[in-house]
Structure formats: C-alpha cells, structure tokens
Amino acid sequence: MPGESINLDERFRRAASWISCALGSAWAFVAAVSLVLLWAAAGPFLGYSNNWQLVINTGTTIATFLMLFVLQNSQNRDTKALNLKLDELLRAIEGARTRLVNVNELSDAELSRLEDEFRKLASQEGRTLTTDDTQDATSRASGWAQVAPLQKRPLPLPVSDGSRGRTPGRKSSRSRSNSK
C-alpha cells in the first residue's frame, strides 16, 4: 500500500535479487579476475607477506559467507515460483494427478514409491527410465535419483475417455466445427 514502510524481508529480497543479478554478470567476473590479478601483482612489492595473503583470504571468506545468504534467498524464491507455476499446470490439466502438487512435502520413502510408479508406467509404454550408473547409492535411496531423458518420444497426456492422442478437456476439430 502507498506510504507503507517496506519490511526487512522485502528489502532483503530486493537487495538479494539485485546483488545476484549484478554479481552474475560478465562485468562482475571481469572485476573479480582483475582484483585477483592486482593482488597477485602486488605480491612481489609486499614481499609475499602474511598480511598480503591475509587480504585475499579474508576478502574471499567474507564475500563467500555473504553470498551464501544472497544465493540461497534467490534459489528459494526461484524454486517457490517454479513450483507454483507447475502446480497451476497440474490443476489446469484434466486427468492430472493433483496430489503431485505437494510432492516436495513427501517423505523420501513416498518419493521412492512415486518414482517406482512412474517407472512402471514408462515400462508399460515400452520406454525405459534409468538412473545414471555413476550415481551413488545414497542419492538412489533418498528418492532423488536423477532420471535419464525418455527415449524416442514423451509419454502421452492422460486421457480419461479411452481415446489416444487427444488432449483431455479439448474438443476435436470436428466437434468444434459442429458446435458453432
């Protein structure tokens, strides 16, 4: 509302967004490389002293510590926005399992069961979903195993009326022309 003061969370969100955009640019990378080169070039003049080393160590530690919070805030916000968009798509598609809207709140065991269910669906369609052979057992057990892309063609949308290839909830072009 106009005239209302902006709370701390909103200020931090704005600052984090601006900082992550600014520091993610090519100019920021060039500036960082320039600072490191300048620091390295100063080494012979300062006798490679402990203070010379302390400058870069302290500077990078502080920058890393602060960036942790900025990046985590940006990632949390982006993840939340993406989940909301996917939730809206799930709700908009007739026949979609809307119980998947809260999939991020499931336990690891429930995620594993759901993953197994999708593997079974894929095998019924003659496709294979496989985990990367180099993946460690920990991530496989946690239900967060990465899945290789589907082979050949994507799985069809669920169709509730028994016909294949038609998008649920949409009339065929023939029935649309008859309804005019």
N, C-alpha and C positions, 0 to 999 in steps of 0.2 A: 504494500500500500504506500502511496506517496507520503513522504515525511517520516516514515517509519524507519528506525535505525536498522542497519543490516547486522545480523547476529554474527558471532565468531565463526560458526560453521560455514556460513555463506561467504564470508571474507576469505576464509581458508580455501574454500572450493575455487573461488575466482583466482586467488593467487596461485594455487596449485595448477590450475588449468593454464594460466599464462606462463608460469615457470616451465611446465613440462613442454609446452609448445616452443618456447624460446630456446630451451636447452636441448631440444630435439632437432634443432635446425643445423644446417651445414655451417652457418656462421659460428655457432657455439662450438662446434667441433674444431673449426679452424682456430678460434680463440684459445681453446684448451691446449691444442698442439703447440701454438705459439708460446703460451705461458710455460709449457714444459721445456721447449727449446730454449727459451730465455733463461729459465732456471738452470738448465744444463750448461749453457754458455757461461753463466756466472760462476760455475764451479771452480775453474782454474784461478779466477781472480780472488775467490774467497778461500782458496786452499782446500777445497772439498771438506770444509769443517763440519763439525757436528751440527752447528746452527744452520748451515746451508742445507744439510739433509733434513733437519727438523722442520724447515719451512715447507718442503714438499710433502713430507709425511703428515704434518699437522693439517695443511690445507686440503689434501685429498681425503683425509679421515673425516674432517668436518663436512666437506662437500658431500661425501658418500652418506654420512649419517643423516644429513638434512634431506637429501634426495630420496632416501628410503621412504620418508613420510609423504613427500610430494608424489612420487610414483605410485605408492600404494593407494593413495587417495584417488588418483586418476584411474588406476586399474579397477578399483572398487566401483567407481561411478560408471565406467565403461561397461563393466560386467553387468551391473544392475540394469543399465539402459538396454543392453543386448538381450538380457533375459526378459525384460518387459516386452520388447519387440517380438521375441519368439513366442511368449505367452499369448500375445494378441493374435499371432498367426495360428496358433493351436486352437484358439477359441473361434476363429473365423472359418476354419475348415471343417465342414460337416464330416463326421465319421472319425475325426482325430480324437485320440485319447487325451482328454483334457486333464487326466490325472498326472500327465507328464509336466504340467505347468509347475509343479513344486518338486521337480526331480532333484534340484540342488539340496533339498532338505532330507533326502532319503539317506538311510544308513549305507555303509559300504556293502553289507550283505544284500540289501534291497537293490542297490545299483548293479551288483553282480547278477542277481536273478533277472533283472530287466535286460541286461546285456545278453544273457543266455537266451531270453525270449526273442530278442531281435536276431540273434544268430540262427535260431530255429526258423524264424520267418524267412530269413535270407536263404537258408538251405532248401526250404520248400519251394522257393522261386528258382532254384538251380544256381544260386550265386554263393560265393564264399566270402565271409568276413574273417580275416585272420589277424592275430596280433603280430607285431614285429618280433621276430625271433630273438633279437638282441635285447629285448625289454627284460628288466629284472623281475624276479618273482614277487617282489614287494608290491610293485605297481599293479601287477596282474591280480594279486589277491585283494587289493583295495578296491577293485572295480573300476579303476580309472585307466585301464589298458587302452592304448591308442588302437584304433581300428583302421586297417588299410582301406583305401578307397574301394567302392564297389566296382566289380569288373563288368565290362560291357555296357550295361545300361542301369539307370537308377531304379529303385523299387517303385512300383506304381502307387499312386494315391489309393487309400482305402475306398472301396466302392461298396455301398450298402445295398444297392438294388440288383447285384449279381452281374451287371454288365461290365465288361473290361474296357479300359481305355477312356472312359468318360469321367470327367471331373465331377465329383459329388456336388450336389446342390445346383448344378447348372443344367439348363435345358439344352438339348441338342439343337443344332441349327434348324433342323426340320420342324421341331416343336415350337421354336421361337417364331418362325415364319407363319405357322398356323395360328399362333395366339394373337397376331396383330389385327 
